[in-house]
Amino acid sequence: MKTIATVLDQALKRLPNAKKIKGQMMIDAWPHVVGGQIAKKTMAVSFENGILFVWVKDSVWAQHLALQKKQIIAQLNRYAKTRALTDLRFQAGGKRPSLSGENQPEEAAENWRLNKLDEETLKRINQAFSETELPADLEDTMKSFFTAQQQRIRWYLKQGYTPCVKCGMPQVVVRPEKTCFCCKNEDNG
């Protein structure tokens, strides 16, 4: 019998942008895992090659989190039900990453759930699961997850995040470039 983590990994590998989805799972999991107090002082901004990059208010918080790095990595992997995260990197100081002049992106964090998806996107999500043999409840959960991810991607783009010119995924980073980390790494081998 396969574990849910194994089935999830297999399902993700069949879907386009699987690496980006795992990365976004880590970014989304950050505030839930570290809790409200730390989430107010930090922001997960990008995921590349198993590394989650986190903006931190100051060096004191960065040091505090660095001391807890192993525990946070284990909790994030457990929360996202994957083993994709291998390291955390903290960027201390500077201005908190924001969108279109917003002071705090969290102020409107739930608005992304209001985005309606077009029929073509919903059809692609359903087709991705048409060849899998998952228990019905797991398949429904996975479809809900991917639907939410697409809603969130669209929300990021509407908020002014720069899309990658290759894959179209929003770049949730302090200084966006033409291509996202994943596409840049795929190009470099």
N, C-alpha and C positions, 0 to 999 in steps of 0.2 A: 504494500500500500504506500502511495506517495504522500509526502507531507504537503500541507497547503503552501509552504514556502517554495517547494519544488514545483508545484503546479503553477504558482504565480510566476516564478522565474520563466518557466516554459511558455506561458501565455504572453508574457511581456516580450520575450525574444521573437515571437511571431508578429508582433505589431510594429508598424513604422515608428521611428523615434523612440525605441525602447530605452536607450541610454538616457535620453532627455526626460522620459517619464520617471525613471528611477531617481534621477537628479531632482526633479520637481517634487517627488514624494519626500525627499530629504528636506528640501526647503520648506515645504508645507508642514512637515512634522516638527521643525525647530521650536516654534513657540509652545506647542503642546508638551514637548518633552522637557524643555528647560523651565517652564512655568512663567507666570505673568511678570514677576519682578525682573527676572533676567531678560525676558522678551522685550521689556520696555527699554532696556539698555543695549540691546543687540538686534541684529537683523541678518538672517541667512540670505546671502545675495546670489550665490552661484554654486554650481556643483560641476567638478571636472575630474575625470580619472580617479574617482573614488574619494575625492577631497571636497569637503564642504567649506566654502569660504564665507566667513561671518564677519560683518562689520560690528565693532564693539565701541561703545561710547568713549572709553579711555583705557589707558594701559593697566590700571588697577583691575578693571573688569576682565581685561584680556588675561592677566596673570591668574586671576581667580578661576576663570574657565579653563585655562591651560592645565591647572592642577587637577581638574576634574575630567580631562579630555577622554580618558579610557572609558569612564562610566557613561559619559554623554554619548560617545560613539556606540557603545553597546545598547543604550536605551533607544537611540535613533534607529538603529538597525532593527531592533525588536519592534518598535512602533510601526515602522514602514514594512515590516515582514520581509526584509531583504538583507543581504550581506554586502551591499554595494559600497557602503561607507567604510573607508579605511583610515581617514585622517581628517582633522579639523585645522583650519588656518584662520587666525584672527587678525583683522586689520583694525588697529586701534586709532581712535581719534578721527578728526575730520568731520565733515558734515554728514549726517545720517542720509543714506541713499533715499531719494524721494522721486516722485513722479510729477511732471508738469507743475512744479512749484508747490506741490502739497507738502505740508510740514511732516505729516505722519501718514504713510500709506495704510497703516492699520485702521485709521479712522473710518475708512470705507471698505474694509477688508471683506465684509459679507456681501457687498454689492455684486461681486462676480457671480454669485449664485442666481441672480436675476436674469442673466443673459440666456436667451433662448437660442438653441442650436437649430440650424437648418436641417431639412430632411436628409440631404446628402451626407452630412457628418454623422447623423444618427444611423444611417444605413451602413456607413463604413465601420462604425463601432460594432454593430450587430454582425456584419460579415466577418470581422476579425475573430468572433467567437463561434462562427458556424461550424468550423472544423474541430473544435475542441470537445472533449468529453469530460466536462466538469459537472459536479453536482449542481443542481438548479440554483440553490441558494448562493453558492460561491460565484456562479456565472452572473447572477443578478447583482451581487455586490461588486464584481469586477466591472460590469457594464456601468453601474452607477458611478464608480470611481473614474472611469475614462470619460464619461459624460461630464462630470464635475471638472476634470482636468481641461477639457476643451472649453468649458464655460470660463474657467479661470484664465486660460490663454487668451481668449477673446477680450476678457476684461483688461488684462495687462496691456494689450495692444491699443484698446480704446483709451487707456489712461496715459498713453504716450511712450510706453517702453519701445525701444528700437527693435524691430524684428531682424533676425538673421537673414541675410540675403540668399542663403542656400536653402534653409529648412523652414524659415518663417516663424520660428519660435521666438517669443519675446526674450530679450536679453535683460535679465534682472541683475544688473551689475552697476557699479558706480560709474565706470567709463565704458559705454558700449562701443564695440567695433563693428566692422561690416559683417563678420561671421561670428557665431557663438563659439564657446570653448569646444563643444562636441564636434562641430563641423571642422574647426581648425585642427583638432587632433586627428580626425579621420583623414584630412588632407596630408598631414605630416606623418601618417603611418602609425 
